[in-house]
């Protein structure tokens, strides 16, 4: 069984122009978790990001939001993990997921980067280890690979933003199960929640 989680990272791009964009869904999760847990972030240059320490559901957690751009996320994650000797198995990375509709979120352990630029940079930074936890926050897919870059860097519609926020809330409610080491129950609870409404016109992903 993987070791208990000590570090939760929320991926996004820094700067006010990226606030509220789909690509920052992971960051949005971690900021909401900090709010719920009563924590506050402070900038730590040696970790290249914003850091908070919180107690949540009986667990002490370090929260990290890299101040690097998405494709350099590994620099920040590795700096903090190496300093505190946190193993990849003790890390949860929250990130946006094109292959899930808004309103859905999934826990996952291990696996490839799936084309996500943040995960693509984190894996080699952690010594080419992929055995970390992930929270995949669904943002939907524009329908064409050529549209992905503009899509993830733009803000979701009000309806989709509401659905994404609902999935983040549910992920926070399911998180204690994961922190207690019961990944199966955490996955079952979160995966049974579906805040997405298929009538909203979310386009299914097209592989190209």
MIBA-43232 format. One record per residue (C-alpha): residue number from 0; z, y, x. Coordinates in nm, 4 decimals. Example, Ala and Ser with C-alpha at 12.3 -4.5 7.8 and 13.67 -1.06 7.14 Angstrom:
BEGIN
+-----+----------+----------+----------+
|  nr |        w |        v |        u |
+-----+----------+----------+----------+
|   0 |   0.7800 |  -0.4500 |   1.2300 |
|   1 |   0.7140 |  -0.1060 |   1.3670 |
+-----+----------+----------+----------+
// end
This chain:
BEGIN
+-----+----------+----------+----------+
|  nr |        w |        v |        u |
+-----+----------+----------+----------+
|   0 |   0.0000 |   0.0000 |   0.0000 |
|   1 |  -0.0910 |   0.3409 |   0.1431 |
|   2 |   0.1991 |   0.5538 |   0.2623 |
|   3 |   0.3403 |   0.8199 |   0.0305 |
|   4 |   0.1500 |   1.1460 |   0.0178 |
|   5 |   0.2858 |   1.4348 |   0.2254 |
|   6 |  -0.0079 |   1.6769 |   0.2297 |
|   7 |  -0.2308 |   1.7945 |  -0.0552 |
|   8 |  -0.5391 |   1.9980 |   0.0349 |
|   9 |  -0.7488 |   2.2050 |  -0.2040 |
|  10 |  -1.1053 |   2.2642 |  -0.0898 |
|  11 |  -1.2988 |   2.5818 |  -0.1575 |
|  12 |  -1.4657 |   2.8796 |   0.0049 |
|  13 |  -1.2599 |   3.1852 |   0.1065 |
|  14 |  -1.3155 |   3.5354 |  -0.0254 |
|  15 |  -1.3042 |   3.7053 |  -0.3634 |
|  16 |  -1.6744 |   3.6441 |  -0.4213 |
|  17 |  -1.6064 |   3.2718 |  -0.4440 |
|  18 |  -1.3029 |   3.2852 |  -0.6717 |
|  19 |  -1.3641 |   3.0918 |  -0.9906 |
|  20 |  -1.6788 |   2.9209 |  -0.8649 |
|  21 |  -1.7328 |   2.5516 |  -0.9302 |
|  22 |  -1.7084 |   2.4661 |  -0.5594 |
|  23 |  -1.3495 |   2.5973 |  -0.5580 |
|  24 |  -1.2206 |   2.3516 |  -0.8190 |
|  25 |  -1.0129 |   2.1705 |  -0.5564 |
|  26 |  -0.8501 |   2.4953 |  -0.4496 |
|  27 |  -0.7855 |   2.5788 |  -0.8143 |
|  28 |  -0.5979 |   2.2490 |  -0.8530 |
|  29 |  -0.3717 |   2.3151 |  -0.5546 |
|  30 |  -0.3000 |   2.6742 |  -0.6583 |
|  31 |  -0.2040 |   2.5541 |  -1.0062 |
|  32 |   0.0153 |   2.2808 |  -0.8572 |
|  33 |   0.1931 |   2.5408 |  -0.6439 |
|  34 |   0.2454 |   2.7592 |  -0.9508 |
|  35 |   0.3908 |   2.4711 |  -1.1516 |
|  36 |   0.6171 |   2.3710 |  -0.8626 |
|  37 |   0.7318 |   2.7292 |  -0.8016 |
|  38 |   0.5790 |   2.7539 |  -0.4544 |
|  39 |   0.4033 |   3.0426 |  -0.2840 |
|  40 |   0.1403 |   3.0425 |  -0.0137 |
|  41 |   0.1502 |   3.2186 |   0.3185 |
|  42 |  -0.1316 |   3.2497 |   0.5692 |
|  43 |  -0.0818 |   3.0346 |   0.8787 |
|  44 |  -0.3434 |   3.1136 |   1.1427 |
|  45 |  -0.2624 |   2.8047 |   1.3514 |
|  46 |  -0.3610 |   2.5894 |   1.0528 |
|  47 |  -0.6601 |   2.8087 |   0.9630 |
|  48 |  -0.5473 |   2.8395 |   0.6044 |
|  49 |  -0.2807 |   2.9121 |   0.3466 |
|  50 |   0.0222 |   2.6827 |   0.3381 |
|  51 |   0.3040 |   2.6243 |   0.0908 |
|  52 |   0.5957 |   2.3808 |   0.0840 |
|  53 |   0.7099 |   2.2595 |  -0.2580 |
|  54 |   0.9258 |   1.9962 |  -0.4211 |
|  55 |   0.7387 |   1.8298 |  -0.7042 |
|  56 |   0.8536 |   1.5265 |  -0.9038 |
|  57 |   1.1169 |   1.4544 |  -0.6399 |
|  58 |   0.8768 |   1.4718 |  -0.3469 |
|  59 |   0.8487 |   1.7259 |  -0.0667 |
|  60 |   0.4857 |   1.8260 |  -0.0270 |
|  61 |   0.2890 |   2.0518 |   0.2004 |
|  62 |   0.0001 |   2.2250 |   0.0252 |
|  63 |  -0.2969 |   2.3565 |   0.2207 |
|  64 |  -0.5928 |   2.5724 |   0.1256 |
|  65 |  -0.8289 |   2.6048 |   0.4238 |
|  66 |  -0.9417 |   2.9594 |   0.5026 |
|  67 |  -1.2526 |   2.8196 |   0.6675 |
|  68 |  -1.5723 |   2.7805 |   0.4736 |
|  69 |  -1.6212 |   2.4501 |   0.2972 |
|  70 |  -1.8297 |   2.2874 |   0.5709 |
|  71 |  -1.5561 |   2.3588 |   0.8295 |
|  72 |  -1.2633 |   2.2262 |   0.6242 |
|  73 |  -1.1798 |   1.9571 |   0.8791 |
|  74 |  -1.0628 |   2.2156 |   1.1333 |
|  75 |  -0.7831 |   2.3260 |   0.9027 |
|  76 |  -0.6856 |   1.9818 |   0.7722 |
|  77 |  -0.6706 |   1.8270 |   1.1190 |
|  78 |  -0.4692 |   2.1167 |   1.2641 |
|  79 |  -0.1898 |   2.0761 |   1.0098 |
|  80 |  -0.2023 |   1.6955 |   0.9940 |
|  81 |  -0.1887 |   1.6623 |   1.3723 |
|  82 |   0.0997 |   1.9090 |   1.4069 |
|  83 |   0.3179 |   1.7276 |   1.1529 |
|  84 |   0.1888 |   1.3800 |   1.2474 |
|  85 |   0.0624 |   1.3155 |   0.8963 |
|  86 |  -0.1590 |   1.0090 |   0.8694 |
|  87 |  -0.4850 |   1.0192 |   0.6673 |
|  88 |  -0.3259 |   0.7725 |   0.4208 |
|  89 |  -0.0644 |   1.0411 |   0.3471 |
|  90 |  -0.3224 |   1.3065 |   0.2557 |
|  91 |  -0.4716 |   1.3896 |  -0.0843 |
|  92 |  -0.7892 |   1.6005 |  -0.0766 |
|  93 |  -0.8779 |   1.7767 |  -0.4035 |
|  94 |  -1.2456 |   1.8688 |  -0.4368 |
|  95 |  -1.5184 |   1.9439 |  -0.6879 |
|  96 |  -1.7312 |   1.6508 |  -0.8018 |
|  97 |  -2.0905 |   1.6868 |  -0.9232 |
|  98 |  -2.1059 |   1.3327 |  -1.0591 |
|  99 |  -1.8297 |   1.3904 |  -1.3150 |
| 100 |  -1.8639 |   1.6225 |  -1.6159 |
| 101 |  -1.6324 |   1.9197 |  -1.6639 |
| 102 |  -1.3160 |   1.7905 |  -1.8272 |
| 103 |  -1.3005 |   1.4721 |  -1.6211 |
| 104 |  -1.1076 |   1.4077 |  -1.3015 |
| 105 |  -1.0528 |   1.0931 |  -1.0982 |
| 106 |  -0.8192 |   0.9752 |  -0.8259 |
| 107 |  -0.9798 |   0.7712 |  -0.5494 |
| 108 |  -0.8648 |   0.6183 |  -0.2233 |
| 109 |  -1.0944 |   0.5725 |   0.0765 |
| 110 |  -1.4741 |   0.5809 |   0.0676 |
| 111 |  -1.7552 |   0.7975 |   0.1986 |
| 112 |  -1.8103 |   1.1701 |   0.1645 |
| 113 |  -2.0619 |   1.1356 |  -0.1184 |
| 114 |  -2.2611 |   1.4294 |   0.0156 |
| 115 |  -1.9692 |   1.6708 |  -0.0244 |
| 116 |  -1.9751 |   1.9131 |   0.2703 |
| 117 |  -1.5983 |   1.9494 |   0.2815 |
| 118 |  -1.5347 |   1.5749 |   0.2986 |
| 119 |  -1.8259 |   1.5376 |   0.5407 |
| 120 |  -1.6413 |   1.7641 |   0.7867 |
| 121 |  -1.2934 |   1.6221 |   0.7250 |
| 122 |  -1.3780 |   1.2587 |   0.8071 |
| 123 |  -1.4731 |   1.3172 |   1.1738 |
| 124 |  -1.1888 |   1.5688 |   1.2126 |
| 125 |  -0.9463 |   1.2904 |   1.1181 |
| 126 |  -1.0863 |   1.0589 |   1.3820 |
| 127 |  -1.3599 |   0.9179 |   1.1579 |
| 128 |  -1.0968 |   0.7826 |   0.9223 |
| 129 |  -1.1887 |   0.7825 |   0.5552 |
| 130 |  -0.8681 |   0.6239 |   0.4275 |
| 131 |  -0.7268 |   0.9272 |   0.2515 |
| 132 |  -0.6701 |   0.9950 |  -0.1168 |
| 133 |  -0.9066 |   1.2145 |  -0.3133 |
| 134 |  -0.8855 |   1.3968 |  -0.6433 |
| 135 |  -1.2378 |   1.4438 |  -0.7768 |
| 136 |  -1.2482 |   1.7344 |  -1.0228 |
| 137 |  -1.5595 |   1.7131 |  -1.2370 |
| 138 |  -1.7867 |   2.0177 |  -1.2489 |
| 139 |  -2.1050 |   1.8586 |  -1.3870 |
| 140 |  -2.4517 |   1.8524 |  -1.2341 |
| 141 |  -2.7373 |   2.1006 |  -1.2818 |
| 142 |  -2.9846 |   1.8137 |  -1.3215 |
| 143 |  -3.1840 |   1.8697 |  -1.0030 |
| 144 |  -3.0816 |   1.8385 |  -0.6389 |
| 145 |  -3.2705 |   2.1613 |  -0.5645 |
| 146 |  -3.0372 |   2.3542 |  -0.7945 |
| 147 |  -2.7095 |   2.2163 |  -0.6572 |
| 148 |  -2.6377 |   2.4883 |  -0.3978 |
| 149 |  -2.6690 |   2.7760 |  -0.6438 |
| 150 |  -2.4900 |   2.5762 |  -0.9122 |
| 151 |  -2.1734 |   2.4993 |  -0.7143 |
| 152 |  -2.1498 |   2.8566 |  -0.5836 |
| 153 |  -2.1707 |   3.0076 |  -0.9307 |
| 154 |  -1.9021 |   3.0377 |  -1.1953 |
| 155 |  -1.8868 |   2.7847 |  -1.4753 |
| 156 |  -1.9416 |   2.8847 |  -1.8372 |
| 157 |  -1.6268 |   2.9721 |  -2.0328 |
| 158 |  -1.6431 |   2.6363 |  -2.2118 |
| 159 |  -1.6776 |   2.4427 |  -1.8867 |
| 160 |  -1.4043 |   2.6495 |  -1.7205 |
| 161 |  -1.1706 |   2.5562 |  -2.0043 |
| 162 |  -1.2599 |   2.1879 |  -1.9648 |
| 163 |  -1.2078 |   2.1997 |  -1.5870 |
| 164 |  -0.8696 |   2.3685 |  -1.6340 |
| 165 |  -0.7689 |   2.0952 |  -1.8807 |
| 166 |  -0.8596 |   1.8228 |  -1.6318 |
| 167 |  -0.6589 |   2.0001 |  -1.3607 |
| 168 |  -0.3562 |   2.0157 |  -1.5919 |
| 169 |  -0.3872 |   1.6446 |  -1.6660 |
| 170 |  -0.4230 |   1.5614 |  -1.2957 |
| 171 |  -0.0957 |   1.7447 |  -1.2290 |
| 172 |   0.0717 |   1.5419 |  -1.5038 |
| 173 |  -0.0599 |   1.2167 |  -1.3525 |
| 174 |   0.0243 |   1.3148 |  -0.9934 |
| 175 |   0.3903 |   1.1961 |  -0.9990 |
| 176 |   0.2712 |   0.8387 |  -1.0497 |
| 177 |   0.0532 |   0.8641 |  -0.7398 |
| 178 |   0.3350 |   1.0225 |  -0.5398 |
| 179 |   0.5637 |   0.7358 |  -0.6429 |
| 180 |   0.3131 |   0.4918 |  -0.4950 |
| 181 |   0.1704 |   0.3632 |  -0.8218 |
| 182 |  -0.1933 |   0.4523 |  -0.7680 |
| 183 |  -0.3079 |   0.2088 |  -1.0359 |
| 184 |  -0.1037 |   0.3733 |  -1.3111 |
| 185 |  -0.2005 |   0.7198 |  -1.1890 |
| 186 |  -0.5675 |   0.6300 |  -1.2029 |
| 187 |  -0.5343 |   0.4687 |  -1.5457 |
| 188 |  -0.3580 |   0.7710 |  -1.6920 |
| 189 |  -0.5973 |   1.0267 |  -1.5476 |
| 190 |  -0.9099 |   0.8224 |  -1.6108 |
| 191 |  -0.8187 |   0.7719 |  -1.9764 |
| 192 |  -0.8147 |   1.1486 |  -2.0218 |
| 193 |  -1.1496 |   1.3033 |  -2.1026 |
| 194 |  -1.1543 |   1.6726 |  -2.1747 |
| 195 |  -1.5330 |   1.6754 |  -2.1602 |
| 196 |  -1.7238 |   1.7046 |  -2.4842 |
| 197 |  -2.0614 |   1.5323 |  -2.4657 |
| 198 |  -2.1923 |   1.7689 |  -2.7316 |
| 199 |  -2.1597 |   2.0651 |  -2.4965 |
| 200 |  -2.4867 |   1.9845 |  -2.3282 |
| 201 |  -2.3600 |   1.8824 |  -1.9834 |
| 202 |  -2.6588 |   1.7398 |  -1.7993 |
| 203 |  -2.6018 |   1.3945 |  -1.6487 |
| 204 |  -2.6590 |   1.3731 |  -1.2743 |
| 205 |  -3.0083 |   1.2945 |  -1.1529 |
| 206 |  -3.0306 |   1.1199 |  -0.8188 |
| 207 |  -3.3032 |   1.2641 |  -0.5981 |
+-----+----------+----------+----------+
// end
